[in-house]
Amino acid sequence: MSLDVTEMRPPGELAEFNHGFLRLLRSVPPGRSAFGLEPGVLARLQDLPATAVDALARAPVLLAGFRDLPGVTPRGGVAEARPAPPGHGGAAPAVSGCRVYAAALLTWLWQVNRQHPLAAVLHMGPGPALPDWLGRAGYAEIQQAADIAPGALEARFCSHSRAWPDLVRAASAGDADLLTATHLSVVQLALVGPGATPDGGAGRPSPGDPGHYNARR
């Protein structure tokens, strides 16, 4: 099946969600890992100028995703509330922003899955788990899942050793051809699912310490 990325992308909304997620990533305190990304990658993201952040947000795929979200809400069951990401000191506004973002993203993916089935493949991967769960879920289930969504929020492709470093490098270089090639590589990752890297090798596990911005089980 041939997929036209430009037709699959809901106009405007994708870049807005990518911008919002990049703001979360850039707000992580120095030296912490979060959302599956290592401190070094987050530091390079924080050093990007505004023009490079804009370029990164224009990726033709969603940069944020959810880890294991369907498993916490079985068919016919009620989502079990998980503790919210703990905030302390000056971090509370960022934690609150994570909650708002995760709930908004979950609701948007629910709508995309119903209205743009091909876009759902691009933004949630080819695996059936999340689209199937979203297809069964009603509004009440989405509200319940929103309570635990911040703890499941992660950077997409964070298990691939080169994906995010390459994205950040291409955005900072200001080279349109390099950026296009890097965008195509993450589109490929979005379509082939877990287990592949841009160079075809095996992926690495995501970092275990998410910081205090999202909770691991």
N, C-alpha and C positions, 0 to 999 in steps of 0.2 A: 504494500500500500504506500502510495506517495503522499506525503503530508506537506502542505503548504503552511509554513510557520506564520506567515503574515495573515493568512485567513484564520488560523487557529487562535490568534492572540486577541482577547477582548481589548478594544482600543482604550488607551489611557490608563485603565485600571491596573494593568500589570506593572507599568513603570512606577505607579504610585505605591503599590505594595512593595516593590523592590526598594524604593527610596525609604519607605518606613522601616524595612528590615535593616537596611544599611545604617540608618540612624541608631537602631538598637546595637548593632555590632560596634559602631564607632563610639558608643557611650560606655563600653565595658572598661573598667579600670585597668591601667597598665599592668602587665604581668599576669593577668588572669586568662584562663581559657573559658570559652562560653559558646553555647549553641553548637558544640562539636568542632569548633575552630581553635587552633593553638594560638598562644599569645603572640608569636611572631607574625602570623597572618593578620591578626587583629590590629597589631601595631602598624603594619603597612597600610591597612585600611584607614586607620586614623590619620595617617600622614597624607592621604590623597587630597589634592585640591578639589574644589567644588566641581570643576569641569570634568574631572576624572570620575567623581562619584556619580555625576549625571550620566556619563558614558556607561558606567557599570550598571546603573539602574535600567538602562535601555536594553539589557540582555533580553533575548526573545523567549526566555524561560523564567519561571518563578524561582527566585533565589532562596526562598524560605520553604520549609516543609514541616511535616509532623512525623515523629518517630513513634511507631507502634500505637498510634491513636486508636485504630479500630479495636484492638485487643482489650481496651478498658471498657468498652461498651458492647457486651454480647447482644446477639439478637434477642429482642424482647426484654432486655435487662435495663437497669438504670445505671448511668455512669456514676462510679464511685468517686466522690470528691477527693482530690489529692491536695495536700497542703500547698498553698500559694508560695511562689518563690520568695524566700525571706529577704527583706530589705533591711539595711541598717545604715545609720548615718545619712550621708547625702545621696545614697543609692535609691531611696524610696521612690522618687519620681520616675526613675528608669524602670524599676520593677513594675510600677503601675502602668507605665507605657507598654511593657511587655504583655501584661494581661489584656489591655485594650487591643493591642495589635493582634495577638493570637486569636482572640474571639472574633475580631473582624475578618481575619484571614480564613478561619474555619467557616464562617458564614458565607464568605465569597466563594470558596471552593465548593461548598454545597450548592450554591446557585449555578456556578460554572458547570458542575457535573450534570445538572439537570438541563441547562440551556445550550451548552456547547460541548457535546460529548468528545469531540476530537481534541478540544483544548484541554479537557480533563486528562487525556493521555499525556500531553506535553507537560502539564503542571503538576501531575501527581505520579507520573511514571506508568509503565505498562503493567505493573503488578495489579491484581484485581482488588486487593484488600481495602484500601481506602475508598476508591470509587464505589465499590459494592456497599460498603457500610454507609457512605453518604447517600447512595441511592435508596437505601432502606430507611434512613433516619428521617424523622419528622422534625418539626420546629422544636418540640419539647426536648428531643434527644440532642439536638444541636445546642440548645441552651445548657443542658446538663454537661455535655462534653466541653463546653467553653470553660467550665470551672477547672478542668485539668489540662486544657490546651497549652497554657504557658509552660508546663513541665515537659511537654512533648515537642515543643518548638525547637527546630534545629536548622542549621544552614544545609540546604540541599547539596549533595555531592561532597559532604564533609568527610566521607569515608574514602575519598579518592585523593591520593597524595598530591596531584598536580592541579586539580580543577580550580580551587580558589587562588593559589599562588599565581596560576596563569591568568586568571581573570583580573586580579589586581595588577599584575605586571602589564597586561595589555591596556587596561584602562589608564594607567599612569604614563604609558609610552606616548600616547597621543597619535598612534599610528592606526589609521582607519582600516588598512588591510589586515594588520595583526589582530585588531579588535574583532573584525568580522570572522577571521579564522578561529579565534578563541570562542566566539559565540557559537559557531557551528559545532565545535567540539563538545560544548556543554549540551547543545541540542541532542547530539548523538547520545550522550550519557542519559539524558532525560528519556530517550526512547528505548534504550536497551536495558535500563534498569540496573539494580545492584549487581556488583560482581565484575564490572568492567571499568577501566580507567581510560583517559584520553589516548594513551599509547597502547591500549589493549591488554595491559597487565592486570594483575589482581589488585584489588583495593586494599587499603589499610583500615584497621578499626578507627573509629573516631575517638578523639581524646576523651579520657574518662572524667575530667574535671570541668563541669560546665560553669563554674563560678556560681554566684548567687542569683543569676538572672533567670535560670530555668533549672528545675529540679530533676535529678535522675532518680529512677526507682531503685 
